[in-house]
């Protein structure tokens, strides 16, 4: 049986959780800081947390460039070196509303550099004014994305759902699994009726003290529950939301799969797919996050979502390592899509 090592395991944003899981399982042992092995030392294959080609979905500019015509994508304009053009599926000059200007290729955290505009025309007018938009020069690529409006509100506050998708690649086959539970973030403040420019970040990054769990709920097909156990009676609606999110991710990954080329013997990734909802609870994909911050989740989120999901991920790894087919369903996740690669680089969806 080959052995795997995690290069710079501690650099993973879920590294400490993964180390805890592996240390308790037979066949795994830690040889050195950041290095975990499975089984014998005679054969070693790289276990990478990188999938060549996945930047087509994990960078905002690319996601909007290639997939904004999908029904679950909000209207978006692409901004390159200050020049704006509509993304595919965004027709003409869109009406007024709430529009976020977001940097594409850098993780800035906590909404840094996000700006609010009333319309694409408003953006162009401010860009062309004497004052201009100073932060525009900080990054070459941006997206100007329309707020999902009117948003679904819970107790007057906006809701964001982080839906988890895990990815495994081994010997020319890529497996995608969807999580059975999602992290539901509910705004720390009521959604303003007439948002001001100063409220742009509060609207986009709408929870406070996430490490303590403030405003954090757990979502599943059975409904939503708060961290204190209080259940929000949205059972029938959440069944539809999860079904819609799963269908959206399958459609996105099926179209994106032609760009995925796992160049290493074994690949393992976790994605956090962030969805906003309109007032009819239709989910819209806002962004795709590689390596979400699972280690920094509140303890109850780790216990109910992150830890069980990573345990099931290790079971998939062990199954693939032994030559067995992974299960179609695990306690915390289920099969979403399988993609088979060929030597020519083409991909056949199954």
N, C-alpha and C positions, 0 to 999 in steps of 0.2 A: 504494500500500500504506500503510495507516495506521501511525502510530507509537505506541508504548506508553511509558509512564513508570511507574516504581515509586516511589510516594511513600514517602519515608523508607526506602529500600531497606536501609540499614544497620541499621534497627530490626528487620528480619526475623531470625528465629533461624536462617535459612539464607541470609542476605543476602550474606555474603562469598563463599560457594560459588557462588551464583547470579551474582554479579558476575564471578567468574573465568571461568565458562562463557560468559557473554555477551560478554566482552571478546575471546574467541578465535573468535567466530562472525561471518561476514560479515553486514552489514546492521545490526548492533547497535553502538552507540557510547554512551559516557558523556558527557553534556553538562555535568553538574554533580554535585556530591556528592549521592548518593541519587536521581539521575535518569538513567535509561537509555532510549534511544530506538531504535526499529527503523524504518529507511527514512526517507522524506521528512518534511519539517516542515509540510506543508500540511494534514495531517489528524492529529489526536491524539485518542486515546480512552483513558480511564482503565483502568489495569490494577490492580485492587484485590485484596488478599488478605483479602477479607471476603465471606462469603455470608450474606445476610440470612435468618434463620431457622435457621441451623445450631446455635444455642445449645441447641436441643432435644436435641442429642446431646453437645455439648461441655461442658455443665455437669452435674455429677453428679446434682443434684437432679432436673433435667429428664429426664435419661437414665433414672433409676430410675422417675420418675413415669409415663412413657409406654411404657417398653419392658421393664420388669422381668418381664413375663409371658413373654418370649421364652425359649426353652430354654437359651440360652447366658448368661443373666443370673443372678448369684447372688442369694439371698434378701436383701431390702433393706427397711429401714424409713426413712420420710421424717421428718425432724425440722425443724419450722418454729417459730421463736421458742420453742424448748424443748419443744414438744408433738410427740409421736410417733404416727405411724400407719403401718400396713403399706402398702408399695407394691403396685401391681397385680401379682397373681400370687403374692404372699407371704401365705400363709393363716395366720390365728391367731397365737398367741404361739409363736414358733419355739423349738426346743430349744437347750440349751446347746451351746457350741462356742467359736469365736473370732470376735468381732465387732469391726469397726473403725468408729469414729466419725470421719468425714472432713468437713471444711468443703467446701461445694459450689462457691461462686461466686468464690472467690479462689484464685489460685495462690500457695501458701505455700512450696513447695519443700522438699525433703529431709524430708518427713514432718512438718513443723511442725504442731502442734496435733492430730495424730492420736492418738486414745486407744483403748485396748483394753478390751473388756468380755466377760464370760462368756456373756451372753445379753441380749436386750432387757429382761428383767425386772431384770437387774443394772444396766443403764443407768438404768431408772426409779427403782430403789432409791437409787442414788448421787445422781441428780438431786434426789430428794426429801429427802436427808439434810441435816443441818445444814451440812455442809461444801459440799454441792452440787458442781457441775462448773463451776469458775470460767471456763474458756475458752469455755463454751457461749455466753456473751454477746458473744464476739468477732465472730461471724457469725450472720446470721439463719437461714440454711438449711444443713442438714447431711444426710448420709446415714449410716445405721447399717447396714453391709454385712457379711454373713457371709463369713468366710474360706472359700475353696475348700478343703475338707478331706475326706479326707486329700490333701495336695497331691502332685503328681508331684515326686520328688526326684532330683537328679543328684548322685551321690557324697554323699548325705545333705543336699543343699542345695536350696532352693526355686528354681524356674525361672519367669521372667517373659518373655513374648515380645512385643516391640513390632512390630506388623504395620503396614505403611505403606499408606495409601490417598491418592491424589492426586485433586484435583477441578478441573475446568475448566468455565467457563460462558461461552458466546458466542452471542449472538443467539437467546436463548430455549431453548438446549439445554445441559444439564449432563452432562458426562462424568465418570465415576468410573473410576479405574484402581487395580488392586491391585499392590503390589510383589511381585517374585519372590523377594526375599531379605528376611529379617527380622533384627532385632537381638535376640539371646537373652541375657538377663542371668541369671547364675547366682549364687546367694547367696554372699557373702563368708564366711559362717559357717554351720555346720551348723544345720539347722532344729531348734529345741528341742522336746523331747517334751512339756514342760509350760511353755508360754510364760508369762512374768510380764508385769505391766503395763509394766515398763521395757523389755521387748523388743518392744513394739508397732511402733515405727518400724523396728526391724531386720527384722521379719518383712515389713512392707509395702514398705519401700524397702531391698531386701536386697542391694545391691552396694556396694562401696567403690571409691573412686578410678576412677570411670567414665571420666574424661578420659584416664587412662592405660590403660584397657582391662581393668582387673582384673575378672575374672568375666564378661567380655563374649565372647559367641560369635556366630557367623553361622549363621542357620538358612535352609534352603530345602527344597524337596521332596526333594532328594537327601540330606538329613540335616543334621547340625550339625557345624561345624568350629570349632576354637578359633583364637585370633589367632596362635598359634604353628604353625598348620597341622595340629594333631592332630585327627583325625576321631573323632567320637563315633558309634558304630554304632547309629543310630536311624532308618535310612533308611526302612524300611517305615512306622514310626510317624509320621515327619515328613511323609510323603506324605499321611497321613490328617489330621494336624494342620492343614496348610496348606489342604487341601480344606475342612475344617470351618470354619476362620477365614474363608475366602473366602465360603462359604455364609452364615455368620453376618453378615458385613458387607453382603452383598447383601440379606439379609432386613431388616436394620436400616435401611439406606438407602432401600429400597423403601417401607417403612412411613413413614419420616421425610420422604420427598420432598415430600409435600403442604405441608410447612412451608418448603421452600427457595424463595426468591424472589430471584434475582440482580438487584439494582437497578442495577448498573453494567454498562457495555458488555462488560467482560471481567473474569472472576474466575479467580484461580488460588490454590489452597490445598493444603497438605500436612497430613494428619492422622496422628498416631501412635496406633494402637489397641493398648492394653495388655491382654494376655490372661494369665491364670493357668491352670494345668492341674491336674486331679485326678489321682489315681494311675493312672487308665486313659488318661491323655493326652487327655481331653476338654477343649477350651479354653473358658474363661469370660471374658467381657468385663468388665474391671475399670473402665476409664475410656477416654475419647476425648480426646486432646490436640491442640489446634490449634497449628500452627507448632512442631513438636518441635525440640529443640535439636541440629540437624544440624551446626551450625558447631562445636560443642564435642565432637563425637564423636572417638574415637581416630583417628589417621591412616588405619589400615587399614580402619576402618568407613567413613570418608569415601571411600576409594578403591574399596571393593567394594560399598557400598550407596548412600550419600548422593549422591556425585558422579554416578555413572551414572544414578541415578533422576532427578536434576534435569536432566541432559543430555537425557534422553528427554522430560521435561516441556517443555523449550524446543522440542523437535521438534514436540510436540503444539501448542504455541502458534503456531509458524510455519505449521503445516499449517492450523490454523483461520483464521489471519490471511490466508492466500492463498486461502481458500475451498475448500480440499481437506478431505476427511474424514480424521481422524487414523486411524492404523493400529489394528487390533484388538490387536496385540501388538508390543511393543518389547523390546529385549534385557533391560531391567530391570523391565518392568511390562507388564500386559495389561489389556484392557478388563474392567470388572466390571459396570457398569450405565450406561445412558443414560436421561436424563429430559428430556422435552420440555415446556416451559412454554407456557401460552397467555395471551392478553391478560387474561382474566378472573382469572388467578392460579391456576387449576387446573393440575395437573401430570399428564401421562400417562406412565406407565412403559413403557419398551420393552425 
